Amino acid sequence: MTKEDKLFKELLSHGEAELPYSDIEDDVMMNIERLELEKKAIQEGYRRGVAFSWFFFIVGIVSGIVLISLFPQMEFQVSSKYTDTILLVFQVGFILFVLTHFEKLMSMTRKNIVKF
């Protein structure tokens, strides 16, 4: 054994890391498993939230369509010349609401499909 080999062996022996306690590997693995379970629970909650969002979005669309179709038949204390304007404003607002929320739901659904 040469002098360089002895020096190398001595350097390697000083480089060994001592673990603070013997079951640290088990604790690290348990923490990793716990984090993976938490991540799965978060993803499942996200999926459930997106599904509820789609459900209530469709309920909102149906409700809006029903209101828009019933609006001309309702009697208001507003003159008839303003009724058409009010109906038009309501329809435009409804369409803008539907389009913006539809785009947001589509992006949330794509994010869900792609995964985190």
PyMOL commands that set and color helices and strands:
alter all, ss='L'
color gray80, all
select helices_A, chain A and resi 3-14+24-73+80-114
alter helices_A, ss='H'
color red, helices_A
deselect
rebuild
show_as cartoon
